[in-house]
Amino acid sequence: MTCCGEKREQLRTQTLHQRANESNAVNGRVVFEYTGGASAVVKGAVTGRGYAFLGYGSRVAVDARDAASLAGLPYLQRVLR
């Protein structure tokens, strides 16, 4: 059984990581870079919006609400500023 101090530290660490991720979102947008071969259009899970990546290295600013669903795709990498 863990003590409350360890739980408090875990919560603090999670909060700091969450704030860091939120600070990377500019105006509610998060930038992703495409590392696949051909072009691709992906759909955000929350907004339903389509995002077009036009070849290797293309970057697109996506709605921050869709970032989690796009981050799970193997050919998209979140760009940290």
Buried (B, 14 or more C-beta within 10 A) or exposed (E): EEEEEEEEEEEEEEEEEEEEBEEBBEEEEBBBBBBBEEEBEBEBEEBEEEBEBEEEEBEBBBBBBBBEBBEEBEBBBBEEE
